[in-house]
Amino acid sequence: MSWILTHSGKHFDLSDPQPDMVDVLDIAHGLSFCCRFAGQCSWFYSVAQHSVAVSELVAPELGLEGLLHDAAEAYIGDITRPLKLLLPDFRAIERRVDAAIRAAFDLPSSHSPEVARADQILLATERRDLMPEDPTDWPILNGIRPLENRIHACNQNLAKTKFLERLVRVLQS
């Protein structure tokens, strides 16, 4: 068995993901229950809330891509970057899931540089606001300044609502 049962009752095949298996309600639900940083942050902070913040940081025409930049994690979970680098097979699965999602929403085949930069800015901000104090350098954040405003983490239900509200806004623009 290579599929998972989604919140909406669909089968999502991880070995052969197809655009017609993608459901934005499953994405919103899955990301809202998926905690960033392997749950090691000071408060629950979902990938859904992170995705909304990335979407709001980029130009309006990139809002949908920003919102869905981590959408694959709704189906495969959020694995921390250091672990993901050790798992080439997992990264291949993630690329296939991401490709199916991008096709379902008619997004470019790879992340726009602006979305990647916004993702890094959010990472720097999340590190400052949600993680324990640690003087160790994170090389991926060299030259990246966090946002001025602080992050206030919200619960899963509010994160899901914000995600879906942001989706409606970007689709209407």
Contacts in CASP RR format, 6 or more apart in sequence:
PFRMAT RR
TARGET T0000
AUTHOR 0000-0000-0000
METHOD contacts of the structure
MODEL  1
MSWILTHSGKHFDLSDPQPDMVDVLDIAHGLSFCCRFAGQCSWFYSVAQH
SVAVSELVAPELGLEGLLHDAAEAYIGDITRPLKLLLPDFRAIERRVDAA
IRAAFDLPSSHSPEVARADQILLATERRDLMPEDPTDWPILNGIRPLENR
IHACNQNLAKTKFLERLVRVLQS
2 13 0 8 1.000
2 14 0 8 1.000
2 15 0 8 1.000
2 16 0 8 1.000
3 11 0 8 1.000
3 12 0 8 1.000
3 13 0 8 1.000
3 14 0 8 1.000
4 11 0 8 1.000
4 12 0 8 1.000
4 14 0 8 1.000
4 75 0 8 1.000
5 11 0 8 1.000
5 12 0 8 1.000
6 12 0 8 1.000
6 23 0 8 1.000
6 26 0 8 1.000
6 75 0 8 1.000
7 25 0 8 1.000
7 26 0 8 1.000
7 29 0 8 1.000
7 30 0 8 1.000
8 23 0 8 1.000
8 25 0 8 1.000
8 26 0 8 1.000
8 29 0 8 1.000
10 21 0 8 1.000
10 23 0 8 1.000
10 26 0 8 1.000
11 21 0 8 1.000
12 21 0 8 1.000
12 22 0 8 1.000
12 26 0 8 1.000
12 75 0 8 1.000
13 21 0 8 1.000
14 75 0 8 1.000
14 76 0 8 1.000
14 93 0 8 1.000
14 97 0 8 1.000
15 93 0 8 1.000
16 96 0 8 1.000
17 75 0 8 1.000
17 96 0 8 1.000
17 97 0 8 1.000
17 99 0 8 1.000
17 100 0 8 1.000
18 100 0 8 1.000
19 100 0 8 1.000
19 101 0 8 1.000
19 103 0 8 1.000
19 104 0 8 1.000
20 104 0 8 1.000
21 100 0 8 1.000
22 100 0 8 1.000
22 101 0 8 1.000
22 104 0 8 1.000
22 105 0 8 1.000
24 164 0 8 1.000
24 167 0 8 1.000
25 164 0 8 1.000
26 74 0 8 1.000
26 75 0 8 1.000
27 68 0 8 1.000
27 71 0 8 1.000
27 74 0 8 1.000
27 101 0 8 1.000
27 163 0 8 1.000
28 48 0 8 1.000
28 74 0 8 1.000
28 160 0 8 1.000
28 163 0 8 1.000
28 164 0 8 1.000
28 167 0 8 1.000
29 74 0 8 1.000
29 160 0 8 1.000
30 48 0 8 1.000
30 73 0 8 1.000
30 74 0 8 1.000
31 46 0 8 1.000
31 47 0 8 1.000
31 48 0 8 1.000
31 51 0 8 1.000
31 70 0 8 1.000
31 71 0 8 1.000
31 73 0 8 1.000
31 74 0 8 1.000
31 159 0 8 1.000
31 160 0 8 1.000
31 163 0 8 1.000
32 46 0 8 1.000
32 47 0 8 1.000
32 48 0 8 1.000
32 49 0 8 1.000
32 156 0 8 1.000
32 157 0 8 1.000
32 159 0 8 1.000
32 160 0 8 1.000
32 163 0 8 1.000
33 46 0 8 1.000
33 156 0 8 1.000
34 46 0 8 1.000
34 47 0 8 1.000
34 48 0 8 1.000
34 73 0 8 1.000
34 74 0 8 1.000
34 77 0 8 1.000
34 78 0 8 1.000
35 41 0 8 1.000
35 44 0 8 1.000
35 45 0 8 1.000
35 46 0 8 1.000
35 47 0 8 1.000
35 78 0 8 1.000
36 45 0 8 1.000
36 46 0 8 1.000
36 47 0 8 1.000
36 50 0 8 1.000
36 78 0 8 1.000
36 126 0 8 1.000
36 130 0 8 1.000
37 45 0 8 1.000
37 80 0 8 1.000
37 126 0 8 1.000
37 130 0 8 1.000
37 131 0 8 1.000
38 78 0 8 1.000
38 79 0 8 1.000
38 80 0 8 1.000
40 131 0 8 1.000
41 126 0 8 1.000
41 130 0 8 1.000
41 131 0 8 1.000
41 153 0 8 1.000
42 130 0 8 1.000
42 131 0 8 1.000
42 132 0 8 1.000
43 130 0 8 1.000
43 153 0 8 1.000
44 153 0 8 1.000
44 155 0 8 1.000
44 156 0 8 1.000
45 126 0 8 1.000
45 130 0 8 1.000
45 151 0 8 1.000
45 153 0 8 1.000
46 154 0 8 1.000
46 156 0 8 1.000
46 159 0 8 1.000
47 70 0 8 1.000
47 73 0 8 1.000
47 74 0 8 1.000
47 78 0 8 1.000
48 156 0 8 1.000
48 159 0 8 1.000
48 160 0 8 1.000
48 162 0 8 1.000
48 163 0 8 1.000
49 153 0 8 1.000
49 154 0 8 1.000
49 159 0 8 1.000
49 162 0 8 1.000
49 163 0 8 1.000
50 70 0 8 1.000
50 122 0 8 1.000
50 126 0 8 1.000
51 66 0 8 1.000
51 67 0 8 1.000
51 68 0 8 1.000
51 69 0 8 1.000
51 70 0 8 1.000
51 71 0 8 1.000
51 163 0 8 1.000
52 67 0 8 1.000
52 159 0 8 1.000
52 162 0 8 1.000
52 163 0 8 1.000
52 166 0 8 1.000
53 122 0 8 1.000
53 125 0 8 1.000
53 151 0 8 1.000
54 66 0 8 1.000
54 67 0 8 1.000
54 69 0 8 1.000
54 115 0 8 1.000
54 118 0 8 1.000
54 119 0 8 1.000
54 122 0 8 1.000
55 63 0 8 1.000
55 64 0 8 1.000
55 66 0 8 1.000
55 67 0 8 1.000
55 166 0 8 1.000
55 170 0 8 1.000
56 63 0 8 1.000
56 166 0 8 1.000
57 118 0 8 1.000
57 121 0 8 1.000
57 122 0 8 1.000
57 147 0 8 1.000
58 65 0 8 1.000
58 66 0 8 1.000
58 112 0 8 1.000
58 114 0 8 1.000
58 115 0 8 1.000
58 118 0 8 1.000
59 114 0 8 1.000
60 170 0 8 1.000
60 173 0 8 1.000
62 112 0 8 1.000
62 114 0 8 1.000
62 115 0 8 1.000
63 170 0 8 1.000
64 105 0 8 1.000
64 107 0 8 1.000
64 167 0 8 1.000
64 170 0 8 1.000
64 171 0 8 1.000
65 107 0 8 1.000
65 108 0 8 1.000
65 111 0 8 1.000
65 112 0 8 1.000
65 115 0 8 1.000
66 115 0 8 1.000
66 118 0 8 1.000
67 163 0 8 1.000
67 166 0 8 1.000
67 167 0 8 1.000
67 170 0 8 1.000
68 101 0 8 1.000
68 102 0 8 1.000
68 105 0 8 1.000
68 107 0 8 1.000
69 111 0 8 1.000
69 115 0 8 1.000
69 119 0 8 1.000
70 78 0 8 1.000
71 98 0 8 1.000
71 101 0 8 1.000
72 94 0 8 1.000
72 97 0 8 1.000
72 98 0 8 1.000
72 101 0 8 1.000
75 97 0 8 1.000
76 90 0 8 1.000
76 93 0 8 1.000
76 94 0 8 1.000
76 97 0 8 1.000
79 87 0 8 1.000
79 90 0 8 1.000
81 140 0 8 1.000
84 90 0 8 1.000
84 91 0 8 1.000
84 94 0 8 1.000
99 109 0 8 1.000
101 107 0 8 1.000
102 108 0 8 1.000
102 109 0 8 1.000
111 119 0 8 1.000
120 140 0 8 1.000
120 141 0 8 1.000
120 144 0 8 1.000
121 144 0 8 1.000
121 145 0 8 1.000
121 146 0 8 1.000
121 147 0 8 1.000
122 147 0 8 1.000
123 140 0 8 1.000
123 141 0 8 1.000
123 144 0 8 1.000
124 141 0 8 1.000
124 144 0 8 1.000
124 145 0 8 1.000
124 146 0 8 1.000
125 146 0 8 1.000
125 147 0 8 1.000
125 150 0 8 1.000
125 151 0 8 1.000
126 151 0 8 1.000
127 138 0 8 1.000
127 141 0 8 1.000
127 146 0 8 1.000
128 146 0 8 1.000
128 150 0 8 1.000
129 146 0 8 1.000
129 150 0 8 1.000
129 151 0 8 1.000
130 151 0 8 1.000
130 153 0 8 1.000
154 162 0 8 1.000
END
